[in-house]
């Protein structure tokens, strides 16, 4: 059963809704982003007015995560998925007089976003220029195409997979071997019923299982491209969000720990479920937490969150301790993003629309800096929790290995505190001034005994 999602969820940077004439019912138009200083931004002229020479047309309804329009042939669907972008002239050459009807169905299915000219004088939608696969469809295209264009005998492929699993005694892989051995001959490419993974697509399942077998036989942590080359024969194949999740389930390791890759891990614990077509991640059931790729969550799939608030933490140990507190994780989504990388959680938090966002950082200049960075990227007030002048003054100061390193660290903290003081407000300003004078730093782990017994009350009082 397909879950519903918003096709542009996570991809709205630089986009703002447009009120144009000629937009069909059930569709909406947004600005086409421009790239400036490494960020997608709303296009504006010299007077800061929104430029609308072009617009992207998309569905405004919640649609199936990946369900092609009724009546679309396998051949046509394969052609749609084969390229992430098609010029309108190419679409017309392919579909002829059906081009507009097919395009309309694909937009409403959440499969494509149609880029059109805009008549700015009449504020009217103009002629199509090109279409682009939506983020979700583009992510799933390789696996979907593998199923649409089968060139192999399913029984032979399953035998290959069973042989690949031979000699591997890890419990998770043993379960998959037994599951594959139990598939009756003549069955098509389907994920075995007794799999312990959440895979729903055979292409995703096979790719993840091949990678898991290869990884298990290696004696070091491989790079993502290296592992793809050994497992799939091509170092340029992208690790989709679904493949990452199923691979992690098979090897029992979070992807950033198992594979050397630049994508940022976000750790989550609390009332949130993320589904991307072939796999599901439930942060309320994960023990002790679940790690998911930032880009995958930002661009793809459906996120369901019933949390009353989000609590962002700077340190992994603090995150892990709080994640084990059910009275908090029942209603608060706990998030960790590794130091300054915590800012990478902003896209996710912005998409959730929760009532409160709280942040618990180290009581030092860097912690205050991260707090300000987070506040600039999240579209609602970020509230400090357990970040008080009293805790800073009375907590145990961080001690460096020798007096020289201690003096150097204190000088750096003083300078940074002076720099960020104007960006702060309330009691955080007083903390910055105190650090500017003393250079003192208190790490949040050393405050667990004082804060954790009262953390829920502190959160609920925000």
C-alpha positions, 0 to 999 in steps of 0.5 A, a space after each residue: 500500500 502506497 503512502 501519500 506524500 507531497 512531491 516537493 517536500 524538502 525541495 522548496 528552497 528558493 520557491 514561493 507560491 505564485 498566483 497565475 491565471 491559467 493554472 489547472 485545478 489541483 495544480 500549483 505554481 512556484 518560482 524557479 530557484 536561482 543559485 547564489 552563494 551556494 544556496 537556492 534562492 527566490 529570484 528577485 530583481 534589483 528592487 527585490 521584487 519576485 521575478 516570474 518569467 518562469 514557473 514550475 507547475 506541480 500537484 497540490 494534492 497528496 499523492 502516492 509515493 510511487 504510483 504511475 498514472 492508470 493506463 500508462 504502459 510499461 514502455 512509456 513509464 520506462 521512457 519517463 523514468 529514463 531521463 531526469 529531465 526532458 525538453 518539451 519538444 522531446 515530450 511532444 515527439 514521443 507522445 504527439 497529440 497525447 503530450 499534454 494529457 500524459 503530462 497532466 497525469 504525471 504531474 498529478 501523480 507526483 511524478 514530474 514538475 513542469 517548467 513553463 514560461 510566464 506572461 508577466 504582463 497578464 500574470 498568465 501561465 505560458 508554454 511548457 519548456 521542459 519537465 523534470 522528474 520529482 525528487 521521489 521519482 528520480 530517486 527511485 528511477 534506477 530500481 524501478 527501471 530494473 524491474 520494468 526491463 527484466 533481462 534475467 531469469 529470477 530463479 538464476 538470480 536467486 541462486 546467485 544470491 544464495 551462493 553469494 550468501 554461502 559461508 556468511 554466518 551473520 544472523 541477519 544474512 542467514 535469515 535472508 539466505 533461508 528466506 531466499 531458499 524458501 521461494 518456490 521455483 518460477 516466482 518472479 522478482 519479488 522480495 521473499 516473504 520471510 525477509 527481515 528487512 523492510 524492502 518492498 522492491 526486488 531491485 532495492 533488496 538485491 542491490 542492498 543484499 549484494 552490497 551487504 555480502 561484499 561489505 561483510 567480507 571486507 576487513 576495513 571500512 570501504 568508501 561508498 563508491 568503492 563498495 558500489 563498484 565491488 557490489 554492483 560493478 559501477 562506482 558511479 551508481 548512487 546510493 539511494 535512500 532506500 538502498 542505504 536503509 535496507 543495507 544498514 538493516 542487513 549489516 546492523 550498522 548505521 550507514 555513516 559508520 559502515 561506509 565512508 561517505 560525505 553525506 551527513 547522518 541525522 540521528 533520531 528518536 521519538 514519534 517520527 516515521 519516514 517512508 521512502 517507497 521501498 523501506 520504512 524507518 520508525 524513530 519511535 521503535 528504533 533502539 537506541 535510535 535510528 540514523 538516517 541520511 540528511 539528503 535522503 530525508 530532505 529530498 525524498 519520501 513521506 515524513 509523519 511526525 506526531 511530536 509536540 516538539 523537537 529537541 536538538 542536542 550537540 553531543 552524541 552521548 547526551 543524545 543517547 542518554 535522552 533517547 533512552 528516556 521514554 517520558 521524553 521520546 513519547 512526545 518530543 523528537 530527539 535529534 542529533 547532528 554532530 556538532 556544527 553539523 546540527 545545522 543540517 537538521 534544519 531542513 527536516 525540522 522546517 518540514 515538520 511544522 512542530 509547535 516548539 523547537 528546543 536546543 541544548 548545546 554545550 555551555 561554551 562559545 562554540 555552543 552559543 555559536 551553533 545555537 545562533 546558526 540553528 536559529 538562522 536556519 529554522 523558520 521559527 523561534 529556537 528556544 534554549 533549554 538547560 543553557 543558563 548563566 547559573 549552570 555555566 558559572 557553577 558547572 565544572 570547567 573544561 580542562 585541556 591537557 596542559 596549561 598552554 592548550 588551556 590558555 589557547 582555548 580560553 583565548 579562542 572562546 573569549 574572542 568567539 563569545 565577543 563576536 557572537 554576543 550581538 546575535 544573542 538575546 536574553 540570558 544567552 547574552 549574559 552567558 556570552 559576556 561571562 565567557 568573554 571575560 573568563 573563557 570558561 566552558 562547560 560541556 553538557 555531559 557533565 551536567 547530566 545529573 543536574 539537568 536530566 531529572 528535570 529535563 521534561 519539566 524544562 521542555 514542557 515549560 518552554 
